[in-house]
Amino acid sequence: MTDFVYDFHQGSRAMADLLGGKGANLAEMTNLGLPVPPGFTISTEACRAYLDAGVEPAGLASELEEHMARLESRSGKRLGDPHDPLLVSVRSGGRYSMPGMMETVLNVGLNDTSVTGLAAVADDERFAWDSYRRLVQMYASTVLGVDSEIFEKAIERRKATRGVGLDTELLADDWRAVVDEFKTAIHEYTGRPFPQDPLEQLRSAVGAVFRSWNAPRAELYRRHHGLPTKAGTAVNVMAMVFGNLGQGSGTGVAFTRDPATGEPGVYGDYLTNAQGEDVVAGIRNTVPLTHLRDLDRAAYDELLSHMATLEHHYRDLCDIEFTVERGKLWMLQTRVGKRTPAAAFVIAASLLADEIIDEDEALTRVDGEQLSLLMFPGFDPGAERTLVTRGNGASPGAASGTIVFDSETAVDWAKQGRAVLLVRRETNPDDLPGMIAAHGVLTSRGGKTSHAAVVARGMGKTCVCGAEDLDVDTDNRVITTPTGMTLSEGDVLSIDGATGEVFLGEIPVTDSPVVRYFEGALSAEEQKSDDLVSAVHRLMTVADRRRVLEVRANADTGEDASRALRFGAQGVGLARTEHMFLGERRAYVEHLILAETAGEQEAALAELEPLQRADFEELLAAMDGRPVTIRLIDPPLHEFLPDLTELAVRVEHDAATGASDTRSQRLLEAVRRLHEQNPMMGMRGVRLALVIPGLLAMQVRAVGRAAARLRRNGHDPRPEIMVPLVGSVTELRLAREEAEKVLHDVRAETGQDFDCPIGTMIELPRAALTAADIATAAEFFSFGTNDLTQTTWGFSRDDVETEFFARYLDLGVFDVSPFESLDREGVGQLVRLAAHAGRQTRPGLGLGVCGEHAGDPHSIHFFHDIGLDYVSCSPFRVPVARLETGRAAVGQNTDSAGSGSA
Amino acid sequence: MTDFVYDFHQGSRAMADLLGGKGANLAEMTNLGLPVPPGFTISTEACRAYLDAGVEPAGLASELEEHMARLESRSGKRLGDPHDPLLVSVRSGGRYSMPGMMETVLNVGLNDTSVTGLAAVADDERFAWDSYRRLVQMYASTVLGVDSEIFEKAIERRKATRGVGLDTELLADDWRAVVDEFKTAIHEYTGRPFPQDPLEQLRSAVGAVFRSWNAPRAELYRRHHGLPTKAGTAVNVMAMVFGNLGQGSGTGVAFTRDPATGEPGVYGDYLTNAQGEDVVAGIRNTVPLTHLRDLDRAAYDELLSHMATLEHHYRDLCDIEFTVERGKLWMLQTRVGKRTPAAAFVIAASLLADEIIDEDEALTRVDGEQLSLLMFPGFDPGAERTLVTRGNGASPGAASGTIVFDSETAVDWAKQGRAVLLVRRETNPDDLPGMIAAHGVLTSRGGKTSHAAVVARGMGKTCVCGAEDLDVDTDNRVITTPTGMTLSEGDVLSIDGATGEVFLGEIPVTDSPVVRYFEGALSAEEQKSDDLVSAVHRLMTVADRRRVLEVRANADTGEDASRALRFGAQGVGLARTEHMFLGERRAYVEHLILAETAGEQEAALAELEPLQRADFEELLAAMDGRPVTIRLIDPPLHEFLPDLTELAVRVEHDAATGASDTRSQRLLEAVRRLHEQNPMMGMRGVRLALVIPGLLAMQVRAVGRAAARLRRNGHDPRPEIMVPLVGSVTELRLAREEAEKVLHDVRAETGQDFDCPIGTMIELPRAALTAADIATAAEFFSFGTNDLTQTTWGFSRDDVETEFFARYLDLGVFDVSPFESLDREGVGQLVRLAAHAGRQTRPGLGLGVCGEHAGDPHSIHFFHDIGLDYVSCSPFRVPVARLETGRAAVGQNTDSAGSGSA
C-alpha cells in the first residue's frame, strides 16, 4: 500500500520528485528545526493516480483524515472548532515551478460557525468575515468552476452601496453580507450549498488542485518550457498563519544575498499587516526588509539567523517567504533563489573561495547563456526610454545609433566617427561590411536564426530582427512605425538585443567589462577589483582545466582568428574560403563564371590564387602552431552573381528605355544558365570541386604555398583541408587524390615538408549513413550540423524559419528551433552513428563540429557525451563554449541550478 | 600448394569463377565428349596472384610445362617441332565477358625453324609465313608493347612495293620478308630478338594477358558495367586449329535458336577458308549457316547434333563458335546466347512447355526491362531513315509526327486527327495535356529522369530528351539542327525512344501486340496465335502466382486507375491530389492564395471541395473494392502561380509600355511573398496542412463524402489518407486528429460507416530515423523514395540531373542515377531501418513504396527482400512490376540469364 501523504517532518529536500519543490523544502526546513507551521504534503504520485483514474485514489481520504488529525494535535486546534478553529492552506507545488499557473485555496476550515470562533480568537470580526469571504470565493472558482466575475461584481456593488472605493474600507458587516450573497450565488449556480464540512472542503480543494495540472494554461506553459507533461503536482496542506492581524503582524520575502549582484547581505521586502497575496497584488508599497529591524527586533534577528542557517545548509542563495503573526516568525517557503547572470558568477566564485562548494560544483552554478548575456553592452538602467516597437531579440546587448539603410553608408558614416545602426528588411552576405561598421543591426524580417541574427551573434553585435511592424523602405530610406511616424536616414534609434525592444532616440550604453577581460584589455589590478570579472576569471580557469572537448573558432580572416585566440580558441575549426570573395572580390568569381574557354577559365583561377594564398597566410600566421581547418569553396557559384529576377527586370527596363548594354545581357544569360530551383541542393560543395576543372587545385595550391612560405619564415603553420558536402566516399577519394597530388607538387616546388591532413564535412544524411566508408578517405570529420539539420528535416532555413517555425513552436512540434539547439532524436542520431562508425574504421579519426550548434550549450553537452574532439564556433561564442565544455565534463545538465528550477 | 592450371577435362561449367566463362564452357564441352581441341586453363587465381605480386607466381612455370607436356602427348605434336609443330592460342576469358577489352596471342609455338615444318605439314608455305607473321605481330604489341602502327606500315609498304591492294594478294615470300622486317623492328625497339623458345613465348603471352586486366580501357569498361575490379581473368591455352587451310576449311558461329525471335532452327553464319578474326574483320561476306550443308554435309550434320546436345544440356539458347579444318569439325567456344527481349520470352515459354525448365526457372530467364521494351511501338525495320541527331532514349518506342511547340497546339492538332510530336526545351506539369495528345515528346534539355522522361515513361509515351544539339526556339517555333537546318511547326520528325535517335520525316510505326494484350484488346484466339503474346501471358501467370509483393499504381484520375486495373494493378498506391489542380483549375488555387480574409479563404476552399470530391469518387469507383491511397496536397502553393522572374519582367514591361493592370501587380506581390529559395524544402506537405486553416479538412471531407456516396450506391470504396513530408510524429498526430474529426463528422452526416486508414509518406531522413515514433500515429508507411533520395544525398533532381550526373557517372560516383535505381547503401539503409522500426512499434503496419523506384527492377528486388507489402508505380510499369515482384519471389537476381553474362 502506497503512502500518498507525508508529514513535513517525514520528507526531505531530496524528495522533490515526490513532494514537489515547495513540499520538499518545507520538509527540509522543518527538519532543520525552523519555525514552519505544521502541515503535510500529498504526493505527486497521488496526483498522477487521481488524474489517471479521474477519481480520488483509494486510501487517500483516510490518509488525509489521519494526517489532519495529527496536524490538529500538533497545532492544538481543531478543524471547524466553533471557538478556536484550525484553518489550513491548500497549495499546489510541482517538481518545477509554474508560477501562477495552478490553484490555491486558503482558509480551508472556516464555516458559518467557526467564523465566529476565529473572530473571537483574533479579536477582529472584520478579519474573520473577510477570511471567510476569501475561502468561499477561492473555493467557488477553483473547486466549483464558478465564474469569478460574479464575485468581483458583488463586491463592487457592495462598495457602491456603501459609497467607498477600496476593499479595505469595507467593514465586518459588509463582508458578512458579501459572504451571504456568494453562498446564494453558489447554490444557484451548482444546485448545492457551500459545504460546511471542513474535511469535505479539504478533499474537494485537493482534487481541484490536482485537476488544475491539466488546465490548458498549465499545459501550454509546460510545452513552452519543455517540462514533463505527466509529472503531476504535489499539494501542500499547512496550518494558516496570518500576517494581517494588525501592526504587529506582516509578511515578507528575503534573499540571503543580493540576487542582482550576488553580494552578501540582507535583501528583501516587508509589508506590515498583510498576507502574501497582498504583496503580490501590489496595492500597498513594501518597505526594505531592514526596516523590520526597527519594527520587530526579535523577529528580525531570528529571521537573519534562519537565513544564515539556510544559506549554509543549501550552500547557495536562498529565497524565503515568511510571515510574522503578532510577533511570532513563521517560515512559509524557501528555495534556491533565482539570480541575474552576474550574481550567478559572483555567488559561485564566492562560495568556492569560502570552500563551501568545490570547483566542480561551482561550475554547475553558472552556464553559458548567463555568460553570453554578460558579454553584451547594456543601456544605462536609469535612462528614460520611449518604445517604438518590439522585434526578436536576436543578439543581445544595447546599441544606439543614427539609422542608415545600406552597407556603404554605414561604412562611410562610421569612418566619420558616427555611431550607426544598420536598418534593412533582411541582410545578406553583402551587408557584412556594414554590419561590422555598425553598432547594431535592425531588420524587419527574419527570426533568431536569420542571416542577420546568426552573423550578429557571431560578431557579438547587438541585433533586433523581424520587427515586422516597421515598414522599412530602403529605396526611399524611410521607416514607417506602427503609429505612422516616419524616420529617415540620420534619425536616431536604440535597440535592446536581449528583449527585442526598439526605442526612439539615444540611450546611453555601458560596455561589458567581461568582454574587456576576454579581450585582454584589463590589467591584473582592474581584473581583481571587479568582483564580476574576477569571478568569471576564476570559473573560466576551472572550466578550462576540466573540459575534454577542445574549443576552436570559425574564422575567415586573420583578424577574426586573432580575436578568437584572445578569447581562448585552440585553433580555427572552419575557415570559409567563399567569404573571401565577397564585396569587391566578387568580380574575380564573375570572371571565372563568365569564362568561355579553358584558357579564360585558367586565367580566372590564376587571378584568384594569390588572393587566397595571402588570406590563408594571414590566417595560419594568426593561429601559428594551432590547427586551421580550411574548407574548400562551398556555395553555388551563382551566389556571387546578381539575383535573377532583379537582373531580368533591370535588363527589361533597360531594353524598354533603350539603355541596354551587352555586359548585362551576357551576365543575365549566365545567371539564367546557372539558376537553380533549389540552390541549397544544387551545384555546390565537393560537386564544384569535381566538376570545375582546376578549382580544387587552385585552392589547395594556395593553402600549400601559404604553409610553405610560413615555414620558411620559421612559423609552424598547421593547415587542414576540409571537403564540403560529401555524400559518398568516391567523391572524397577523388578530391583527396587531386589534393594530395597538388600538395606533393608544392612540397617538391618549395622544399618545405608541411603536414596537411585532409578531412570532410559530414553534413548530408548519406555521409552520416556511410561514414564507415567515408572514414577510409578522411583524417577527420567535421559535422556541419546546419546543413545536416536542413537535409534531415527537409527544410531550408531560408524558407521555413519565419511564421512557419512560430506555428510549429506553438503546436509543440519543436520545443526550440532545431537550428538553435541540436535535434538529438533525428539529427543527433545521425551524428552519433557517424562518429561511432567513423572511429570503428579509423580509430584516430578527428571528430569536430562546426555548425551553429557548436556554440549552443545544450548541443555542446551532447557533443561531449558522444565523444567528439572539438567544437568550433564563432569567435564571440568561444568563452561560452569553453565554459559549457567544462560543465559538460563535470556531467552537469545544461541548466544551472539558479536559472531553471525552483 | 594451389593448382593454377586445369586441363579442360578437369573443369566444368560450375567453375566459371575460377576458370572464367570461356574456360568453364570449354571444360563442359570436353566432358560432354564434343570435339574441342585439347588445352588447359590458367585460373583467375593465378592472375590475381600475378597482379598482386607483379611477377609470375611460384609454381606456375612448372605447372605450365607439365600441362603443356600432356597437351603435346594428347595432340601427338610437339611445341617447336621443326617437322610438325604444335601451335597454341592464348586467350583471355574472365568470369564476365568484356568483349574486345583484353588480349589474345595466336600461333604461339612458331619460330624460324618450326615455320618450315608447318609449311610442309599444311602444304602451304604462304599460310605458314602468314601465321608466323601474325604471331610476331600480336606478340610484339601484346607482350612487348610495341606500337602496332609500325607493323601495319610495314605491310602497307610491302603491298606498295608489290603493287597490290589486299593482304590476300601477298605471297609466301612477301610474308617472309615482312616477318624479317618485324623481327628487326622488335630487336631495335626492345634491344632483344624475338624469342625462339616456344615456352618462353607461352609464358610471356600468359603474363601479358594477365596484365591486360588492368589496362585503362578494361578498367573503364568494368566501372561502366559495374563489374568486380579485382576478379582477374583466366587464360585459355588451346591447340590451334585452322579454318584457313583451303576450301575444305572454314569457320562459323551458330545459334541453337533464332536469337531475334526465339524460334527453334539452325541460325548462324559460315565463312569458307577463314579464321575467326577474318569473320570479325568483315572483309569477306559470310553465308548463312545452312549453306554448310551443301559444302560439307558430314561436318554440318555433326554440328547440328552437337547443337542439340548443347541446347539440351544447357537448357537454353546456345551460341557457338566452330572451325572446320580440312573436313574435321572443332568446337571452339559456347555460351548461353544473348537474345532480343522477344526471344527471351518465347524461349523461356517454349522450354517451359517442353518441361525442360520449371516455372521458377522460366521466370529467371526474362526480366522487367525486357518486358518494358516489348511494350513500346517500333519503327518498321525495313524503312529508310535520315538521322538528325541523338539525345537520351528516355522512354522507349517509336513515334512520327508533325512537330508542335506548345501544349495547346498539340491538343488542337491532335483533335483534328493529326499525329503530333511535342517539342520543348523541357517540360513541366502544364505540358501534361500536350504530352497526352502527342504521339511522342522531344526535349533539348534534361536526362532520363527529367520531368519529360518520367512522365512519358509513366504514360508509356515515346520520349527523347536532352537532344542538346537541337536549338529549340519555342517563341519563334523553330528548331535549328546541328547542321544548320531549320524545322518549323508543321514539319515532320520521328524519334526512337530506345536509342534516342531523331530522324527526319515520317517512318512507319508498328504497334506493340504486348500492350494490346495487357489492354485486353486481343481475343483468346489472337493471343494464342501470337507466339510472343502467349509467351508473355504464360510467364505473367507464373509471376502473379509466385509474387509476394502486391503491385499498385500511381493514378490521379479514374481513367488512369482503369488502365492500371486492366494492366493488373491491385489498387492505387498514390493519388496526387495536386495534379487535380493543373490547367484551368489553377484559378481555384489562385483564389485560395490571394484570399485576404478568413472569409475569402473559406470561400476559396468551398469552391475546391466539390471538384475534389468528384475526382475522388471517380478514382474510388474505378478501383472499387481495392485500396486507393490519396495523398494530401504536397507541393508549395506557389507552384500554382506564374514564375517569379517571368511575371516580374512582364509587369516591368507592362509598366514601361503603360499597360499595367492591378491584377498582375497583385499577383506579383503574392508570388514575391510566397517565393522560396528552396521550394523543395519549403512550405509543402504536412506543413501546408498545419499552417493553412481548413485545407486539410477540405480534402479529407471530400474523400469522406466521396466514399459515403459510393457506399450509398452499393459500391465498396476503400480510401486511405496519406500525409506527405512528415518529419516528426507530432506533425502526423496533429494532422491525424483533425482528419479523424472530419471523418467522424462525415460519417455522422451521411450515416455511412466506411473505413479510412491514415498513414504517412516516409520521405525525409528524419521520418525514417524516428519511424518507431511515427508508427504510433500511422496505419501505413509509404516510402517516397524520390524525395528521400533528394534529401539523403542533398541534391535536388531539378538541379543536378544534367551534366553533373553525367560527370558523376563518368567518375564512378554512381553506377546508375540514384533516381533511377535505389541507392541501397544510403537511401536503402533508411528504408530498411524505418520498415523494421515501424513494424516493431506496430506489427500490422502497412508498408509500401510509391516513388519512381517502385517500377525499377533492381529496386523492386530490394523492396521484396526487406519485406514491404506493395510497390506502387505508374500504370504503364505495372506489368513490369508484376513480373519483377514474381522474379524477386523466386530469389532471382535482377539480370536475366540471357542479357548480362557470357
Interface residues (C-beta under 8 A of the other chain):
Chain A: L644 T645 A648 V649 E652 H653 A656 T657 E676 Q677 N678 P679 M680 M681 G682 M683 R687 L690 V691 L725 G727 S728 T730 E731 L734 E763 L764 P765 R766 L769 T770 D787 Q790 T791 T792 W793 G794 F795 S796 D798 D799 V800 E803 F804 R807 Y808 L811 G812 V813 D823 E825 G826 V827 Q829 L830
Chain B: L644 T645 A648 V649 E652 H653 A656 T657 E676 Q677 N678 P679 M680 M681 G682 M683 R687 L690 V691 L725 G727 S728 T730 E731 L734 E763 L764 P765 R766 L769 T770 D787 Q790 T791 T792 W793 G794 F795 S796 D798 D799 V800 E803 F804 R807 Y808 L811 G812 V813 D823 E825 G826 V827 Q829 L830
